[in-house]
Amino acid sequence: MSLSDRILEPFERLVKAFTAKAAYAVPWEYSVSEATTTTFTGRATSPNCPHPDLVGIPLMPGIAGTLIKPAVGSLVGVLFLNGDP
């Protein structure tokens, strides 16, 4: 193992540790393929999205007591609370 490998390897591990949840820290746009008043299934609209298709994802209510069923083909923002996939 060369000197550069010994320096680079720990640095790469450090960077991966700090950025591991970065993809979960930003909202991603998904297109709704099916939905109920409580969940939706969708596909990411960006080819750069690292996440797979999402199935049965709970909807976050807006105004308390309201139920909204997203239309098929509509766009929704997906956030991972606390960066937890």
C-alpha positions in Angstrom: 0.0 0.0 0.0 1.5 3.3 -1.0 1.6 6.5 1.0 -1.1 8.1 -1.1 -3.4 5.1 -0.5 -2.8 5.2 3.2 -3.8 8.9 3.2 -6.6 8.7 0.7 -8.5 5.7 2.1 -9.2 7.3 5.6 -10.2 10.5 3.9 -12.6 8.7 1.6 -14.1 6.9 4.6 -14.5 10.2 6.4 -16.2 11.9 3.5 -18.6 8.9 3.0 -19.5 9.0 6.7 -20.5 12.6 6.5 -22.3 12.4 3.2 -24.1 9.0 3.7 -27.4 10.7 4.5 -27.1 13.7 2.3 -29.5 12.2 -0.3 -32.1 12.0 2.5 -31.6 15.6 3.5 -33.2 17.2 0.5 -36.7 17.0 -1.0 -37.2 14.9 -4.1 -39.9 15.2 -6.6 -42.0 12.1 -7.4 -44.8 11.5 -9.9 -47.9 9.8 -8.3 -48.8 6.5 -9.9 -51.5 5.6 -7.4 -52.9 7.1 -4.2 -55.4 6.9 -1.4 -56.3 9.6 1.1 -53.5 8.3 3.4 -50.7 6.9 1.1 -49.2 7.2 -2.3 -47.0 5.2 -4.7 -44.7 7.1 -7.0 -41.6 7.3 -9.2 -38.8 9.9 -9.0 -38.9 12.5 -11.8 -35.2 13.1 -11.7 -32.8 10.5 -13.2 -30.3 11.7 -10.5 -32.5 10.6 -7.6 -30.8 7.8 -5.7 -34.0 6.4 -4.3 -36.1 3.6 -5.8 -39.8 3.9 -6.6 -41.7 4.5 -3.4 -44.7 2.3 -2.4 -47.3 3.0 0.3 -45.7 6.3 1.5 -47.8 8.1 4.1 -49.1 11.5 3.2 -48.5 14.4 5.5 -51.8 16.2 6.1 -52.0 19.9 5.5 -54.8 21.5 7.5 -55.9 19.3 10.4 -58.8 17.1 9.5 -58.5 17.4 5.8 -58.1 14.4 3.5 -56.6 14.9 0.1 -56.1 12.2 -2.6 -53.4 13.2 -5.0 -54.3 12.7 -8.7 -52.4 10.1 -10.7 -49.6 12.0 -12.6 -49.5 14.9 -10.1 -46.1 15.8 -8.5 -45.4 15.5 -4.9 -42.4 16.4 -2.8 -40.9 13.6 -0.7 -38.9 14.4 2.5 -37.3 12.0 4.8 -37.9 13.1 8.4 -34.6 13.4 10.3 -32.8 12.1 7.2 -34.1 8.6 8.0 -34.7 6.5 4.9 
